[in-house]
């Protein structure tokens, strides 16, 4: 089966100002020679990325700042992106997390996690899927997580948001499977821990340091994500450790899986 070809095509990446999103932007520009539309809240970070990529590769980068916690920004992003260029692919990467015991006092933070990790992903997936079908080609990659398959105490709402994103994407894949023959593809990528600033911002690095061997380097994860996307993989889980964790989670009693996860993620005293 032929691989997706991104060369000289436009790819929109959300959450591109840091971490996995930034590394995917760098990789797809350098290796796949794609033009990029990058979005995140931090415009200055996006402008720096644009300058870096355009100074080293013969591609174009357009910056569209947006806060995906806001419905109006999600709608505006779709409108401005499709007015800017013929978008061939969307990579829904933007994400938020938190770390600590689930607490009603943190409800505002939980709503933001659900809005960015699931609601915005759902809206952009559906808007762009219709756009791709109308145009006759296009590809969608939703970044989920290993936490989409395993309960994660102390990252409870994050895991719930990723569970929602996973089952939504898998259901979408089946509902629109016939369009694969027409050039429209739906894929997902479910990494485990990645060495990004989210580890520090959430406080999770106090339990699992960024340089832990269980946390994949962001550039490595980016390469694996884009390579899996090119191959049109319905679901891709990178890394032997992550694959083993997924296997055990599927075959061990559920209460043991949850107990093990609670032990692994329990905040330090």
C-alpha positions in Angstrom: 0.0 0.0 0.0 1.3 3.4 -0.9 2.3 5.7 1.9 1.0 9.2 2.5 3.0 11.8 0.7 3.3 15.1 2.5 5.7 16.8 0.2 4.6 20.3 -0.8 1.3 19.8 1.0 0.0 21.7 4.0 -0.1 20.1 7.4 -1.8 21.7 10.4 -0.3 20.7 13.8 -1.9 21.8 17.1 0.1 22.2 20.2 3.2 23.0 18.1 4.9 25.5 20.4 6.7 22.8 22.5 7.3 19.1 23.1 6.0 16.5 20.7 4.2 19.0 18.5 7.3 21.1 17.9 9.3 18.0 17.1 6.7 16.7 14.7 6.8 20.1 13.0 10.5 20.0 12.7 10.5 16.4 11.4 7.8 16.8 8.9 9.4 19.9 7.4 12.9 18.5 7.3 12.2 14.9 6.2 8.8 15.1 4.5 9.2 18.6 3.0 5.7 19.6 4.0 4.5 23.1 4.5 3.1 23.8 7.9 0.3 25.6 9.7 1.3 25.7 13.4 -1.0 26.6 16.3 -0.8 26.9 20.1 -1.4 29.7 22.7 2.2 31.0 22.7 2.6 33.1 19.5 6.2 34.0 20.3 7.2 30.3 20.4 5.4 29.6 17.1 7.2 32.6 15.5 10.5 31.2 16.7 9.6 27.8 15.2 8.6 29.4 11.9 11.9 31.3 11.7 13.9 28.2 12.6 12.2 26.0 10.0 12.0 28.5 7.1 15.7 29.4 7.6 16.8 25.8 7.2 14.3 24.1 4.9 12.6 25.2 1.6 9.1 25.1 3.1 6.5 27.6 4.3 5.2 27.9 7.8 2.1 29.9 8.8 1.4 30.8 12.4 -2.2 30.8 13.7 -2.2 31.3 17.5 -5.3 29.8 19.3 -6.4 28.7 22.7 -8.2 25.4 22.1 -9.9 25.7 25.5 -12.1 28.3 23.9 -14.8 27.2 21.4 -14.5 30.4 19.4 -10.8 29.8 18.9 -11.4 26.3 17.7 -13.9 27.5 15.2 -11.7 30.4 14.1 -8.7 28.0 13.7 -10.6 25.9 11.2 -11.8 28.9 9.3 -8.4 30.6 9.1 -6.5 27.4 8.3 -8.7 26.5 5.4 -8.6 30.1 4.1 -4.8 30.1 4.4 -4.1 27.0 2.4 -5.5 23.7 1.1 -4.9 21.6 4.2 -4.0 18.0 3.4 -3.5 16.7 7.0 -4.4 17.6 10.5 -2.4 16.4 13.5 -4.4 16.9 16.7 -1.6 17.0 19.2 -2.5 19.8 21.7 -2.9 18.5 25.2 -3.0 19.4 28.9 -2.4 17.2 32.0 -2.3 17.5 35.8 -0.9 15.4 38.6 -2.4 14.7 42.0 -5.4 13.2 43.7 -8.7 14.0 41.9 -10.3 16.8 43.8 -13.5 18.9 43.3 -11.6 22.0 44.1 -9.7 21.6 40.8 -12.8 21.4 38.6 -11.8 24.4 36.5 -8.5 22.7 35.6 -10.3 19.5 34.8 -12.7 21.2 32.4 -9.7 22.8 30.6 -8.1 19.3 30.2 -11.4 17.9 28.8 -11.9 20.9 26.5 -8.4 20.7 25.0 -7.7 17.0 25.0 -11.1 15.8 23.8 -13.7 18.5 22.9 -11.3 20.5 20.6 -9.9 17.3 19.1 -13.5 16.1 18.4 -14.6 19.4 16.8 -11.5 19.7 14.6 -11.6 16.1 13.6 -15.2 16.4 12.4 -14.7 19.7 10.7 -11.6 18.6 8.9 -13.0 15.2 8.0 -15.9 16.8 6.2 -13.4 19.2 4.5 -11.2 16.3 3.4 -14.2 14.3 2.1 -15.4 17.3 0.1 -11.9 17.9 -1.3 -11.4 14.2 -2.1 -8.3 13.6 0.0 -6.8 14.2 3.4 -5.5 12.6 6.5 -6.2 12.9 10.3 -3.8 11.9 13.1 -5.1 12.1 16.6 -2.5 11.9 19.4 -3.9 9.9 22.3 -1.8 8.2 24.9 -1.0 4.9 26.6 -3.2 6.4 29.3 -6.1 6.0 26.8 -5.9 2.2 27.6 -5.0 2.1 31.3 -6.5 3.9 34.3 -4.0 6.4 35.7 -4.8 7.3 39.3 -3.4 10.8 40.1 -3.7 11.7 36.4 -7.3 10.6 36.4 -9.0 13.3 34.3 -6.1 13.3 31.8 -6.5 9.5 31.3 -10.3 10.0 31.0 -9.8 12.6 28.3 -7.5 10.3 26.4 -9.8 7.4 26.7 -12.5 9.6 25.2 -10.2 10.6 22.3 -9.2 7.0 21.6 -12.7 5.5 21.4 -13.9 8.5 19.4 -11.1 8.1 16.9 -11.6 4.4 16.6 -15.3 4.8 16.1 -14.7 7.5 13.5 -12.3 5.2 11.7 -14.9 2.5 11.4 -17.8 4.9 10.5 -15.7 6.5 7.7 -13.7 3.4 6.7 -15.2 3.4 3.2 -13.5 6.8 2.5 -10.1 5.2 2.7 -10.6 4.1 -0.9 -11.3 7.7 -1.8 -8.1 9.0 -0.2 -9.3 10.0 3.3 -7.5 8.4 6.3 -8.0 8.4 10.0 -5.1 7.4 12.3 -4.0 7.5 16.0 -0.8 7.5 17.9 -0.6 6.5 21.5 2.7 7.2 23.2 3.7 6.6 26.8 5.7 9.2 28.7 7.6 11.7 26.6 10.4 14.1 27.8 8.5 17.4 27.5 7.8 20.4 29.7 4.4 18.9 30.6 6.3 16.6 33.0 7.6 19.6 34.9 4.5 21.8 34.6 2.3 19.1 36.0 4.8 18.1 38.7 5.0 14.5 37.4 8.8 14.8 37.1 8.9 14.7 40.9 7.8 11.1 40.6 9.2 10.2 37.2 12.2 12.4 36.2 12.3 13.5 32.6 15.4 11.5 31.9 13.8 8.3 33.1 14.3 5.5 30.6 10.5 5.1 30.6 10.1 8.6 29.1 10.8 8.6 25.3 12.7 11.6 23.8 10.4 14.0 22.1 12.2 13.8 18.7 12.2 10.0 18.7 8.4 10.0 19.5 7.9 12.5 16.7 9.7 10.4 14.2 7.7 7.3 15.2 4.4 9.3 15.0 5.0 10.6 11.5 6.3 7.3 10.2 3.2 5.5 11.5 1.0 8.2 10.0 2.7 7.9 6.7 1.9 4.1 6.8 -1.8 5.0 7.6 -1.7 3.0 10.8 -5.1 2.9 12.4 -3.5 2.7 15.9 0.2 2.9 16.7 1.8 2.4 20.2 5.5 3.1 20.1 8.2 1.4 22.1 8.6 -2.2 23.5 7.9 -1.1 27.1 4.6 0.6 26.1 3.6 -2.4 24.0 4.3 -4.7 26.9 2.3 -2.5 29.3 -0.6 -2.5 26.8 -0.5 -6.3 26.5 -0.5 -6.8 30.3 -3.3 -4.3 30.8 -5.4 -6.3 28.3 -4.8 -9.6 29.9 -4.5 -9.0 33.7 -7.5 -8.6 35.9 -8.6 -5.0 35.8 -8.2 -4.4 39.6 -4.6 -5.5 39.4 -3.9 -3.1 36.5 -5.4 -0.2 38.4 -3.6 -1.1 41.6 -0.3 -1.3 39.7 -0.9 2.1 38.1 -1.8 3.6 41.4 1.5 2.4 42.8 3.5 3.7 39.8 1.9 7.1 39.9 1.3 7.6 43.6 2.8 11.1 44.5 5.9 11.1 46.6 5.4 11.8 50.3 
